[in-house]
Amino acid sequence: MPYENDKKNINVSTYSQQIKNAAEIGKHSVHIKQKERRLRKKIKKLSRVKTFLKFVLFCTLVCGIYFFITLPGWYLSEDTFSKPDKNTVEIINNTLIPTNIIYNSLRQIRVFHIPIFVMSVAPIKHELYKIPAIKSVYVRRYGFPARIKIIIRERTPMAVIKTDLNKLPVAFVTTDHVMVTNKNFMHLAESDSTLRILVKNPEFRKDWTVERVEYIDKIAKYIETYSNEKVQYVDMRNSNDVYIKINSTNIRLGILDSSVFERIKRIYTILPKLNSVDGEVKYIDLSWDKVNYFKLQKDNKNKTEEQKQKQEQ
């Protein structure tokens, strides 16, 4: 019987210990749950704060962008092109085309109330490319203040066509094979490297074409090569009796037929003899196939002398 009593005491003690342990575990579990609940509340609160801050930041960013793009420094005035000035529309690199001509070509462009960085430059290029002397256009846009810089690349004049040496050209041909006849561009078409061609009552696109001017330019370069002198102008007022002026004298080529280049080759043997001629030479006559002439100026008695040199080819 004592054994059974001990066994009962042990069971009661174990049961009590289990109850005690369970109570402690329950208290610990409740404490953990409470901590977890408080932690979840903090996480939710922090999440709400982050969401609110993100919303505030987003609204601030949107408002900032709105106010930034609505600043007056981003917008061109409505009369930018109708009343242009160099502070808002700057034209650079134009030496042939007057600036006022470029401004006039842009007067019809409409300015929309949009920031300059989204403004299309296509209408500007479209209007400027109507000017035949313009080869390419590059447009830069700037803000604060809003302004435009137009960089022009012009066509280079190769030869000018004139009716008189002391008058403005009536047309010019560029190095990229374009003929320009607009009188607004003529006063800057000439330079030291530009060939001058004298004509009489030119009819463009019929008598005078780009190909014909380039052929004459080829002849002029041929003469410069064999004479080692600069061609000042080509006189084609009589197409059947062409004269070319170089620094030292005049050269008569006559008709520009298939033999003209062979006749030009004789220049380098004739020019050294100019100083040995008695009298002032009016021109060197290369219009004949196998004969060269020195045509002398008229003397005081209005008489003409000629010295004739025969050269067999």
C-alpha beads as a LAMMPS data file, in Angstrom:
LAMMPS data file: protein, C-alpha beads

313 atoms
312 bonds

1 atom types
1 bond types

-500.0 500.0 xlo xhi
-500.0 500.0 ylo yhi
-500.0 500.0 zlo zhi

Masses

1 110.0

Atoms # bond

1 1 1 0.000 0.000 0.000
2 1 1 2.819 2.405 0.691
3 1 1 3.990 1.822 -2.821
4 1 1 0.649 2.818 -4.268
5 1 1 0.575 5.943 -2.079
6 1 1 4.028 6.916 -3.348
7 1 1 2.899 6.308 -6.862
8 1 1 -0.130 8.523 -6.348
9 1 1 2.050 11.267 -4.853
10 1 1 4.418 11.076 -7.806
11 1 1 1.543 11.314 -10.306
12 1 1 0.046 14.260 -8.454
13 1 1 3.426 15.991 -8.321
14 1 1 4.062 15.361 -12.026
15 1 1 0.622 16.583 -12.954
16 1 1 1.070 19.721 -10.882
17 1 1 4.435 20.330 -12.515
18 1 1 2.883 19.905 -15.927
19 1 1 0.140 22.333 -15.043
20 1 1 2.693 24.763 -13.748
21 1 1 4.820 24.371 -16.867
22 1 1 1.789 24.784 -19.089
23 1 1 0.849 27.933 -17.215
24 1 1 4.331 29.322 -17.658
25 1 1 4.308 28.364 -21.341
26 1 1 0.909 30.024 -21.723
27 1 1 2.127 33.186 -20.068
28 1 1 5.192 33.188 -22.317
29 1 1 3.054 32.545 -25.399
30 1 1 0.709 35.383 -24.482
31 1 1 3.685 37.678 -23.994
32 1 1 5.079 36.706 -27.391
33 1 1 1.693 37.197 -29.020
34 1 1 1.446 40.614 -27.439
35 1 1 4.904 41.517 -28.734
36 1 1 3.994 40.214 -32.172
37 1 1 0.761 42.204 -32.081
38 1 1 2.602 45.384 -31.109
39 1 1 5.207 44.718 -33.813
40 1 1 2.506 44.237 -36.433
41 1 1 0.891 47.478 -35.362
42 1 1 4.223 49.276 -35.679
43 1 1 4.819 47.743 -39.139
44 1 1 1.334 48.773 -40.301
45 1 1 1.849 52.264 -38.908
46 1 1 5.261 52.528 -40.564
47 1 1 3.782 51.271 -43.834
48 1 1 1.059 53.915 -43.672
49 1 1 3.661 56.586 -42.997
50 1 1 5.782 55.386 -45.923
51 1 1 2.739 55.355 -48.190
52 1 1 1.818 58.849 -47.087
53 1 1 5.358 60.095 -47.594
54 1 1 5.452 58.520 -51.049
55 1 1 2.183 60.245 -51.895
56 1 1 3.488 63.571 -50.601
57 1 1 6.746 63.083 -52.529
58 1 1 4.853 62.174 -55.691
59 1 1 2.598 65.236 -55.367
60 1 1 5.636 67.417 -54.694
61 1 1 7.422 65.992 -57.716
62 1 1 4.386 66.490 -59.969
63 1 1 3.893 70.038 -58.737
64 1 1 7.610 70.735 -59.085
65 1 1 7.650 69.468 -62.670
66 1 1 4.508 71.434 -63.476
67 1 1 5.857 74.683 -62.071
68 1 1 9.247 74.012 -63.654
69 1 1 7.905 73.529 -67.176
70 1 1 5.516 76.473 -66.815
71 1 1 8.316 78.901 -66.044
72 1 1 8.419 81.729 -68.630
73 1 1 12.018 80.864 -69.459
74 1 1 10.862 77.782 -71.365
75 1 1 8.490 79.589 -73.753
76 1 1 9.007 81.645 -76.881
77 1 1 6.824 84.684 -77.355
78 1 1 4.169 84.629 -80.067
79 1 1 6.011 87.256 -82.122
80 1 1 9.354 85.429 -82.036
81 1 1 9.406 84.964 -85.811
82 1 1 7.137 87.826 -86.868
83 1 1 9.393 90.314 -85.037
84 1 1 12.685 88.429 -84.745
85 1 1 15.824 89.743 -83.102
86 1 1 19.251 88.258 -82.538
87 1 1 18.566 87.686 -78.825
88 1 1 15.769 85.184 -79.474
89 1 1 16.581 83.920 -82.994
90 1 1 20.301 83.960 -83.684
91 1 1 21.585 83.266 -87.195
92 1 1 25.227 82.255 -87.524
93 1 1 27.612 81.055 -90.233
94 1 1 25.801 82.875 -93.058
95 1 1 28.174 84.839 -95.280
96 1 1 26.291 84.643 -98.571
97 1 1 22.669 84.998 -97.465
98 1 1 21.763 88.245 -95.668
99 1 1 20.341 87.752 -92.184
100 1 1 17.235 89.795 -92.974
101 1 1 16.422 87.416 -95.843
102 1 1 16.544 84.491 -93.431
103 1 1 14.375 86.353 -90.925
104 1 1 11.825 87.171 -93.638
105 1 1 11.576 83.521 -94.638
106 1 1 10.609 82.608 -91.042
107 1 1 7.892 85.224 -90.500
108 1 1 5.018 82.870 -91.291
109 1 1 5.996 80.280 -88.672
110 1 1 3.444 80.034 -85.873
111 1 1 4.669 79.762 -82.292
112 1 1 2.625 77.424 -80.062
113 1 1 2.509 77.795 -76.276
114 1 1 4.640 74.765 -75.506
115 1 1 8.039 74.417 -73.813
116 1 1 10.885 75.021 -76.204
117 1 1 12.429 71.601 -75.529
118 1 1 9.382 69.856 -77.068
119 1 1 8.963 72.367 -79.903
120 1 1 9.463 70.912 -83.380
121 1 1 12.181 72.496 -85.522
122 1 1 10.855 70.923 -88.727
123 1 1 8.864 74.044 -89.805
124 1 1 11.992 76.180 -89.448
125 1 1 14.042 73.836 -91.629
126 1 1 11.207 73.526 -94.135
127 1 1 11.094 77.300 -94.686
128 1 1 14.858 77.761 -94.814
129 1 1 15.386 74.975 -97.335
130 1 1 13.273 77.024 -99.752
131 1 1 16.286 79.329 -100.069
132 1 1 18.383 77.742 -102.845
133 1 1 21.689 79.013 -101.477
134 1 1 21.274 77.022 -98.243
135 1 1 22.820 73.570 -98.217
136 1 1 21.993 72.432 -94.670
137 1 1 20.443 73.810 -91.465
138 1 1 20.996 72.881 -87.825
139 1 1 18.688 74.330 -85.140
140 1 1 19.615 74.450 -81.435
141 1 1 17.085 75.239 -78.698
142 1 1 17.977 76.873 -75.386
143 1 1 16.035 77.761 -72.232
144 1 1 16.224 80.510 -69.619
145 1 1 15.609 82.563 -71.589
146 1 1 13.994 80.616 -74.411
147 1 1 15.905 81.210 -77.618
148 1 1 16.930 79.531 -80.866
149 1 1 20.260 79.403 -82.643
150 1 1 20.162 78.574 -86.357
151 1 1 23.422 77.358 -87.882
152 1 1 23.509 77.774 -91.648
153 1 1 25.686 75.877 -94.080
154 1 1 25.678 77.643 -97.414
155 1 1 26.483 76.462 -100.880
156 1 1 29.889 77.668 -102.098
157 1 1 29.781 79.760 -105.310
158 1 1 31.981 78.289 -108.033
159 1 1 31.270 80.777 -110.831
160 1 1 29.212 83.936 -111.241
161 1 1 27.474 85.053 -114.425
162 1 1 27.577 88.792 -115.116
163 1 1 26.551 91.158 -117.887
164 1 1 29.117 93.738 -116.733
165 1 1 32.210 93.461 -114.581
166 1 1 31.146 96.466 -112.504
167 1 1 27.633 95.182 -111.857
168 1 1 26.241 92.510 -109.583
169 1 1 25.962 88.975 -110.977
170 1 1 22.705 87.819 -112.473
171 1 1 23.295 84.223 -111.341
172 1 1 25.893 81.938 -109.847
173 1 1 26.615 78.230 -109.836
174 1 1 27.689 76.442 -106.662
175 1 1 30.267 73.725 -106.179
176 1 1 27.488 71.196 -105.596
177 1 1 25.938 71.822 -109.045
178 1 1 23.122 74.253 -108.189
179 1 1 22.340 77.431 -110.127
180 1 1 21.027 80.345 -108.057
181 1 1 19.258 83.224 -109.826
182 1 1 17.628 84.981 -106.864
183 1 1 18.902 88.567 -106.918
184 1 1 18.804 88.810 -103.111
185 1 1 21.897 86.613 -102.871
186 1 1 24.067 88.180 -105.553
187 1 1 25.917 90.898 -103.649
188 1 1 27.988 88.341 -101.699
189 1 1 28.360 85.689 -104.398
190 1 1 31.779 86.848 -105.595
191 1 1 35.107 86.037 -103.963
192 1 1 38.728 85.723 -105.022
193 1 1 38.212 82.061 -105.874
194 1 1 35.014 82.609 -107.888
195 1 1 35.207 82.462 -111.680
196 1 1 33.583 85.461 -113.435
197 1 1 31.811 84.825 -116.719
198 1 1 30.674 87.770 -118.837
199 1 1 27.593 87.127 -120.951
200 1 1 25.099 89.091 -123.022
201 1 1 21.390 88.768 -122.158
202 1 1 21.598 85.320 -120.553
203 1 1 18.653 82.959 -120.812
204 1 1 18.903 80.578 -117.905
205 1 1 17.854 76.927 -118.187
206 1 1 18.068 77.304 -121.950
207 1 1 21.410 78.789 -122.985
208 1 1 23.099 78.807 -119.583
209 1 1 22.983 75.610 -117.622
210 1 1 25.035 74.207 -114.769
211 1 1 26.798 71.846 -117.159
212 1 1 27.859 74.688 -119.461
213 1 1 29.220 76.764 -116.569
214 1 1 31.154 73.755 -115.267
215 1 1 32.634 73.228 -118.747
216 1 1 33.844 76.837 -118.837
217 1 1 35.240 76.472 -115.328
218 1 1 37.170 73.421 -116.545
219 1 1 38.635 75.495 -119.393
220 1 1 39.599 78.266 -116.952
221 1 1 41.372 75.799 -114.664
222 1 1 43.152 74.367 -117.695
223 1 1 44.439 77.824 -118.576
224 1 1 45.559 78.464 -115.002
225 1 1 47.487 75.192 -115.053
226 1 1 49.408 75.959 -118.259
227 1 1 49.863 79.693 -117.670
228 1 1 50.503 79.513 -113.933
229 1 1 48.367 82.652 -113.605
230 1 1 44.957 83.396 -112.161
231 1 1 42.021 83.726 -114.576
232 1 1 40.266 87.017 -113.809
233 1 1 37.238 86.525 -116.043
234 1 1 35.930 84.770 -119.153
235 1 1 34.321 86.994 -121.791
236 1 1 31.561 85.023 -123.538
237 1 1 29.458 87.900 -124.793
238 1 1 30.204 86.476 -128.221
239 1 1 30.068 82.699 -127.887
240 1 1 31.923 82.307 -131.204
241 1 1 34.795 84.527 -130.106
242 1 1 35.689 83.850 -126.464
243 1 1 38.321 85.842 -124.574
244 1 1 39.908 85.004 -121.228
245 1 1 41.715 87.554 -119.071
246 1 1 44.676 86.392 -117.006
247 1 1 46.947 88.558 -114.869
248 1 1 49.500 89.354 -117.566
249 1 1 47.386 89.578 -120.727
250 1 1 44.241 88.520 -122.597
251 1 1 43.841 85.226 -124.411
252 1 1 41.613 84.782 -127.418
253 1 1 40.246 81.252 -127.675
254 1 1 37.684 81.812 -130.401
255 1 1 35.184 78.960 -130.633
256 1 1 35.170 76.492 -127.744
257 1 1 35.296 73.417 -129.931
258 1 1 36.896 70.023 -129.361
259 1 1 40.400 71.420 -130.014
260 1 1 40.267 74.097 -127.322
261 1 1 42.253 72.104 -124.757
262 1 1 45.012 71.347 -127.261
263 1 1 45.212 75.042 -128.157
264 1 1 45.445 75.997 -124.486
265 1 1 48.513 73.796 -124.032
266 1 1 50.521 76.227 -126.210
267 1 1 50.242 78.996 -123.614
268 1 1 53.245 77.971 -121.558
269 1 1 55.558 78.339 -124.608
270 1 1 54.093 81.716 -125.648
271 1 1 53.878 83.637 -122.383
272 1 1 57.665 83.865 -121.820
273 1 1 57.938 85.753 -125.147
274 1 1 55.618 88.581 -124.095
275 1 1 58.468 90.712 -122.760
276 1 1 60.363 90.441 -126.023
277 1 1 57.515 91.881 -128.111
278 1 1 57.849 95.494 -129.299
279 1 1 54.732 97.272 -128.152
280 1 1 51.874 96.521 -125.784
281 1 1 50.157 93.198 -126.424
282 1 1 46.385 93.376 -126.628
283 1 1 45.857 89.627 -126.571
284 1 1 47.359 86.283 -127.474
285 1 1 45.388 84.699 -130.271
286 1 1 44.935 80.932 -129.813
287 1 1 41.864 80.674 -131.998
288 1 1 43.860 78.980 -134.767
289 1 1 44.818 75.340 -134.674
290 1 1 48.498 75.718 -135.647
291 1 1 49.214 79.452 -135.598
292 1 1 49.687 81.814 -132.639
293 1 1 49.316 85.570 -132.833
294 1 1 50.359 88.494 -130.657
295 1 1 47.746 91.180 -131.248
296 1 1 49.249 94.601 -130.402
297 1 1 47.457 97.668 -129.095
298 1 1 46.765 100.513 -131.559
299 1 1 49.365 103.265 -131.681
300 1 1 48.772 107.021 -131.606
301 1 1 48.057 107.041 -135.349
302 1 1 45.308 104.476 -134.826
303 1 1 47.251 101.750 -136.637
304 1 1 47.453 98.064 -135.736
305 1 1 50.516 95.860 -135.765
306 1 1 50.700 92.141 -135.535
307 1 1 53.565 89.848 -134.825
308 1 1 52.969 86.401 -136.134
309 1 1 54.572 83.231 -134.855
310 1 1 53.990 79.905 -136.486
311 1 1 54.173 76.763 -134.430
312 1 1 53.599 73.392 -136.008
313 1 1 52.100 70.815 -133.684

Bonds

1 1 1 2
2 1 2 3
3 1 3 4
4 1 4 5
5 1 5 6
6 1 6 7
7 1 7 8
8 1 8 9
9 1 9 10
10 1 10 11
11 1 11 12
12 1 12 13
13 1 13 14
14 1 14 15
15 1 15 16
16 1 16 17
17 1 17 18
18 1 18 19
19 1 19 20
20 1 20 21
21 1 21 22
22 1 22 23
23 1 23 24
24 1 24 25
25 1 25 26
26 1 26 27
27 1 27 28
28 1 28 29
29 1 29 30
30 1 30 31
31 1 31 32
32 1 32 33
33 1 33 34
34 1 34 35
35 1 35 36
36 1 36 37
37 1 37 38
38 1 38 39
39 1 39 40
40 1 40 41
41 1 41 42
42 1 42 43
43 1 43 44
44 1 44 45
45 1 45 46
46 1 46 47
47 1 47 48
48 1 48 49
49 1 49 50
50 1 50 51
51 1 51 52
52 1 52 53
53 1 53 54
54 1 54 55
55 1 55 56
56 1 56 57
57 1 57 58
58 1 58 59
59 1 59 60
60 1 60 61
61 1 61 62
62 1 62 63
63 1 63 64
64 1 64 65
65 1 65 66
66 1 66 67
67 1 67 68
68 1 68 69
69 1 69 70
70 1 70 71
71 1 71 72
72 1 72 73
73 1 73 74
74 1 74 75
75 1 75 76
76 1 76 77
77 1 77 78
78 1 78 79
79 1 79 80
80 1 80 81
81 1 81 82
82 1 82 83
83 1 83 84
84 1 84 85
85 1 85 86
86 1 86 87
87 1 87 88
88 1 88 89
89 1 89 90
90 1 90 91
91 1 91 92
92 1 92 93
93 1 93 94
94 1 94 95
95 1 95 96
96 1 96 97
97 1 97 98
98 1 98 99
99 1 99 100
100 1 100 101
101 1 101 102
102 1 102 103
103 1 103 104
104 1 104 105
105 1 105 106
106 1 106 107
107 1 107 108
108 1 108 109
109 1 109 110
110 1 110 111
111 1 111 112
112 1 112 113
113 1 113 114
114 1 114 115
115 1 115 116
116 1 116 117
117 1 117 118
118 1 118 119
119 1 119 120
120 1 120 121
121 1 121 122
122 1 122 123
123 1 123 124
124 1 124 125
125 1 125 126
126 1 126 127
127 1 127 128
128 1 128 129
129 1 129 130
130 1 130 131
131 1 131 132
132 1 132 133
133 1 133 134
134 1 134 135
135 1 135 136
136 1 136 137
137 1 137 138
138 1 138 139
139 1 139 140
140 1 140 141
141 1 141 142
142 1 142 143
143 1 143 144
144 1 144 145
145 1 145 146
146 1 146 147
147 1 147 148
148 1 148 149
149 1 149 150
150 1 150 151
151 1 151 152
152 1 152 153
153 1 153 154
154 1 154 155
155 1 155 156
156 1 156 157
157 1 157 158
158 1 158 159
159 1 159 160
160 1 160 161
161 1 161 162
162 1 162 163
163 1 163 164
164 1 164 165
165 1 165 166
166 1 166 167
167 1 167 168
168 1 168 169
169 1 169 170
170 1 170 171
171 1 171 172
172 1 172 173
173 1 173 174
174 1 174 175
175 1 175 176
176 1 176 177
177 1 177 178
178 1 178 179
179 1 179 180
180 1 180 181
181 1 181 182
182 1 182 183
183 1 183 184
184 1 184 185
185 1 185 186
186 1 186 187
187 1 187 188
188 1 188 189
189 1 189 190
190 1 190 191
191 1 191 192
192 1 192 193
193 1 193 194
194 1 194 195
195 1 195 196
196 1 196 197
197 1 197 198
198 1 198 199
199 1 199 200
200 1 200 201
201 1 201 202
202 1 202 203
203 1 203 204
204 1 204 205
205 1 205 206
206 1 206 207
207 1 207 208
208 1 208 209
209 1 209 210
210 1 210 211
211 1 211 212
212 1 212 213
213 1 213 214
214 1 214 215
215 1 215 216
216 1 216 217
217 1 217 218
218 1 218 219
219 1 219 220
220 1 220 221
221 1 221 222
222 1 222 223
223 1 223 224
224 1 224 225
225 1 225 226
226 1 226 227
227 1 227 228
228 1 228 229
229 1 229 230
230 1 230 231
231 1 231 232
232 1 232 233
233 1 233 234
234 1 234 235
235 1 235 236
236 1 236 237
237 1 237 238
238 1 238 239
239 1 239 240
240 1 240 241
241 1 241 242
242 1 242 243
243 1 243 244
244 1 244 245
245 1 245 246
246 1 246 247
247 1 247 248
248 1 248 249
249 1 249 250
250 1 250 251
251 1 251 252
252 1 252 253
253 1 253 254
254 1 254 255
255 1 255 256
256 1 256 257
257 1 257 258
258 1 258 259
259 1 259 260
260 1 260 261
261 1 261 262
262 1 262 263
263 1 263 264
264 1 264 265
265 1 265 266
266 1 266 267
267 1 267 268
268 1 268 269
269 1 269 270
270 1 270 271
271 1 271 272
272 1 272 273
273 1 273 274
274 1 274 275
275 1 275 276
276 1 276 277
277 1 277 278
278 1 278 279
279 1 279 280
280 1 280 281
281 1 281 282
282 1 282 283
283 1 283 284
284 1 284 285
285 1 285 286
286 1 286 287
287 1 287 288
288 1 288 289
289 1 289 290
290 1 290 291
291 1 291 292
292 1 292 293
293 1 293 294
294 1 294 295
295 1 295 296
296 1 296 297
297 1 297 298
298 1 298 299
299 1 299 300
300 1 300 301
301 1 301 302
302 1 302 303
303 1 303 304
304 1 304 305
305 1 305 306
306 1 306 307
307 1 307 308
308 1 308 309
309 1 309 310
310 1 310 311
311 1 311 312
312 1 312 313
